[in-house]
């Protein structure tokens, strides 16, 4: 079975819109795990637009499934946070404060030395490392050289094309997934995956270890309810 990690950034966004603590992020994480999700994903940014750094400390004691922290290691505060919390996995994402959401993967050729150094730091603390990547063969080859355990395929272009009826957009993902599998890189996937498009993606690419889903899942939960939405994802992922 492919693991489902629920990104709870969107829940934090709703909370922050009014201040206070409703919805309660810790309570949401507890329920999400009780409903069957195998992981919790968060992406704290320096401007704390959704996940606040204090949220990370509050969540640590209650996340008994996989704890996945995403972020840009260009910020020392992010590195220090991950080393202190020691999550199951850290996913390295090259986002900047100016972007609304993550919109590109790493150029692992250009940033090879930097990524090798950062990944070694995390692996010394036994933290699994994953690199956020576009479906590019050269970037996958270079990702292997960094010492990373996994890559996370940035699936926005697939999701956008699938919505327009273009299933051929999955071809570059299958190509890089085959390569990653051959060279010993495990594969995660995420960004704009939904109940509508995830089935075809995982049927075509059988090597996926984990999907990280936030915006679509929380949006679908507005209509289906959180418990039912997670159940439907788990049914597809089986």
C-alpha positions as CSV (number, residue, x, y, z in Angstrom):
1,X,0.0,0.0,0.0
2,X,1.1,3.6,-0.8
3,X,1.2,5.7,2.4
4,X,-0.9,8.8,2.7
5,X,0.6,11.8,4.4
6,X,-1.8,14.6,5.0
7,X,-0.4,18.1,4.6
8,X,-2.2,20.3,7.3
9,X,-0.9,23.7,6.1
10,X,-4.4,24.6,4.9
11,X,-5.9,23.9,8.3
12,X,-3.3,26.3,9.8
13,X,-4.3,28.9,7.1
14,X,-7.9,28.8,8.1
15,X,-6.9,29.1,11.8
16,X,-4.7,32.1,11.1
17,X,-7.4,33.9,9.2
18,X,-9.2,34.6,12.5
19,X,-6.4,34.3,15.0
20,X,-6.9,32.2,18.1
21,X,-6.8,28.4,17.8
22,X,-9.8,27.3,15.7
23,X,-9.5,24.9,14.0
24,X,-7.1,23.3,16.5
25,X,-4.1,22.1,14.5
26,X,-3.0,19.5,17.1
27,X,-6.5,18.1,17.4
28,X,-6.8,17.9,13.6
29,X,-3.6,15.9,13.4
30,X,-4.8,13.5,16.0
31,X,-8.1,13.0,14.1
32,X,-6.3,12.6,10.7
33,X,-4.2,9.8,12.1
34,X,-7.1,8.1,13.8
35,X,-9.0,8.2,10.5
36,X,-6.2,6.1,9.0
37,X,-3.6,8.4,7.4
38,X,-0.1,7.1,7.7
39,X,1.6,10.5,8.1
40,X,1.4,14.2,8.8
41,X,3.2,16.7,6.6
42,X,3.8,20.3,7.5
43,X,5.7,23.1,5.6
44,X,6.8,25.9,7.9
45,X,8.0,29.0,6.1
46,X,10.0,31.8,7.6
47,X,7.0,34.2,7.4
48,X,4.8,31.7,9.2
49,X,1.9,32.3,6.8
50,X,0.3,29.0,7.8
51,X,2.4,26.6,9.9
52,X,4.1,28.5,12.8
53,X,7.3,27.3,14.2
54,X,5.6,26.7,17.6
55,X,3.1,24.4,15.8
56,X,6.0,22.1,15.0
57,X,6.8,21.7,18.7
58,X,3.2,21.3,19.6
59,X,2.7,18.6,17.0
60,X,5.8,16.6,17.8
61,X,4.3,14.7,20.8
62,X,1.1,13.7,19.1
63,X,2.3,12.6,15.7
64,X,2.8,8.8,16.1
65,X,2.7,8.1,12.4
66,X,5.3,9.5,10.0
67,X,6.2,13.1,10.6
68,X,7.3,14.8,7.4
69,X,8.7,18.4,7.6
70,X,9.1,20.3,4.3
71,X,11.1,23.4,3.7
72,X,14.0,25.3,2.2
73,X,17.4,24.4,3.9
74,X,18.7,27.8,2.7
75,X,17.2,29.1,5.9
76,X,19.4,28.1,9.0
77,X,16.3,28.4,11.2
78,X,14.7,25.5,9.2
79,X,17.8,23.3,9.5
80,X,18.0,24.0,13.2
81,X,14.3,23.2,13.6
82,X,14.5,19.9,11.8
83,X,17.6,18.8,13.8
84,X,15.9,19.6,17.0
85,X,12.5,17.9,16.2
86,X,14.1,14.9,14.4
87,X,11.1,14.0,12.2
88,X,10.8,10.8,10.3
89,X,11.5,12.6,7.0
90,X,12.6,16.0,5.8
91,X,11.6,17.0,2.3
92,X,13.8,19.7,0.8
93,X,11.9,22.3,-1.2
94,X,13.5,25.3,-3.0
95,X,10.7,27.7,-2.4
96,X,11.1,31.4,-1.6
97,X,9.0,33.8,0.5
98,X,7.6,35.4,-2.6
99,X,5.8,32.3,-4.0
100,X,2.2,31.5,-3.0
101,X,3.0,27.8,-2.9
102,X,5.8,25.5,-4.0
103,X,6.1,25.9,-7.8
104,X,9.3,24.2,-8.8
105,X,11.7,21.4,-7.8
106,X,15.4,21.5,-7.3
107,X,18.0,21.9,-10.0
108,X,20.1,19.2,-8.4
109,X,22.9,19.7,-10.9
110,X,23.4,23.3,-10.0
111,X,22.9,22.8,-6.3
112,X,24.6,19.4,-5.9
113,X,27.3,20.5,-3.4
114,X,24.9,22.4,-1.3
115,X,22.4,19.5,-1.2
116,X,25.1,17.0,-0.4
117,X,26.2,19.0,2.6
118,X,22.7,19.6,3.9
119,X,21.6,16.0,3.4
120,X,24.7,14.7,5.2
121,X,23.8,16.9,8.2
122,X,20.3,15.4,8.4
123,X,21.4,11.8,7.8
124,X,23.8,12.1,10.7
125,X,20.7,12.4,12.9
126,X,19.0,9.4,11.2
127,X,16.4,11.6,9.4
128,X,15.2,10.3,6.1
129,X,15.8,12.8,3.3
130,X,13.7,13.5,0.2
131,X,14.3,16.1,-2.6
132,X,11.4,17.9,-4.3
133,X,11.9,17.4,-8.0
134,X,10.5,18.2,-11.4
135,X,10.3,15.1,-13.7
136,X,13.7,15.6,-15.3
137,X,16.1,12.7,-15.9
138,X,19.3,14.8,-15.3
139,X,17.9,16.0,-12.0
140,X,17.1,12.5,-10.9
141,X,20.6,11.3,-11.7
142,X,22.2,14.2,-9.8
143,X,19.8,13.6,-6.9
144,X,21.3,10.2,-6.4
145,X,24.7,11.8,-6.0
146,X,23.5,14.0,-3.1
147,X,23.0,11.0,-0.9
148,X,19.2,11.5,-0.6
149,X,17.0,8.5,0.3
150,X,14.0,9.6,-1.8
151,X,12.8,12.1,-4.3
152,X,9.3,13.7,-4.3
153,X,7.9,14.2,-7.7
154,X,6.4,17.6,-8.2
155,X,3.1,16.6,-9.8
156,X,1.4,20.0,-10.6
157,X,2.0,19.7,-14.4
158,X,0.5,16.2,-14.4
159,X,-2.5,17.3,-12.4
160,X,-3.1,20.4,-14.6
161,X,-2.9,18.4,-17.8
162,X,-5.1,15.5,-16.5
163,X,-7.8,18.0,-15.6
164,X,-7.9,19.0,-19.3
165,X,-8.1,15.3,-20.4
166,X,-4.4,15.0,-21.3
167,X,-3.2,11.7,-19.8
168,X,0.0,11.8,-21.8
169,X,1.4,14.3,-19.3
170,X,2.3,11.3,-17.1
171,X,5.0,10.0,-19.5
172,X,7.9,12.1,-18.1
173,X,6.9,11.0,-14.6
174,X,7.0,7.4,-15.5
175,X,10.3,7.8,-17.2
176,X,12.0,9.4,-14.2
177,X,10.3,7.0,-11.8
178,X,11.7,4.0,-13.7
179,X,15.2,5.6,-13.5
180,X,14.9,6.4,-9.8
181,X,13.7,2.8,-9.1
182,X,16.7,1.4,-11.1
183,X,19.3,3.5,-9.2
184,X,17.9,3.0,-5.8
185,X,16.0,6.2,-5.0
186,X,12.6,5.7,-3.4
187,X,9.8,7.9,-4.7
188,X,7.2,10.1,-3.1
189,X,4.8,12.4,-5.0
190,X,2.8,15.5,-4.2
191,X,1.2,18.8,-5.3
192,X,-2.3,19.0,-6.7
193,X,-3.0,15.3,-6.5
194,X,-6.6,14.7,-5.8
195,X,-9.3,12.0,-5.7
196,X,-9.9,12.6,-9.4
197,X,-6.4,12.2,-10.6
198,X,-4.4,10.1,-8.1
199,X,-5.8,6.7,-9.3
200,X,-4.4,7.0,-12.8
201,X,-1.1,8.3,-11.4
202,X,-0.4,5.4,-9.1
203,X,-1.7,2.8,-11.5
204,X,0.8,4.0,-14.1
205,X,3.7,4.4,-11.7
206,X,3.9,1.4,-9.4
207,X,6.9,2.5,-7.4
208,X,5.4,5.3,-5.3
209,X,6.1,4.9,-1.5
210,X,4.1,7.9,-0.3
211,X,1.8,10.7,-1.5
212,X,1.6,14.0,0.4
213,X,-1.7,15.8,-0.2
214,X,-3.0,18.9,1.4
215,X,-4.9,21.5,-0.5
216,X,-7.1,19.1,-2.6
217,X,-7.8,16.8,0.4
218,X,-8.9,19.6,2.7
219,X,-11.0,21.1,-0.1
220,X,-12.7,17.8,-0.7
221,X,-13.3,17.4,3.0
222,X,-15.5,20.5,2.9
223,X,-18.0,18.4,1.0
224,X,-17.3,14.8,2.1
225,X,-16.0,15.3,5.6
226,X,-12.5,14.7,6.7
227,X,-13.0,11.1,7.8
228,X,-14.8,10.0,4.6
229,X,-12.2,11.9,2.4
230,X,-9.3,10.1,4.0
231,X,-11.1,6.7,3.7
232,X,-11.6,7.4,0.0
233,X,-7.9,8.2,-0.5
234,X,-6.9,5.1,1.4
235,X,-9.2,2.9,-0.7
236,X,-7.6,4.2,-3.9
237,X,-4.1,3.8,-2.5
238,X,-4.7,0.2,-1.7
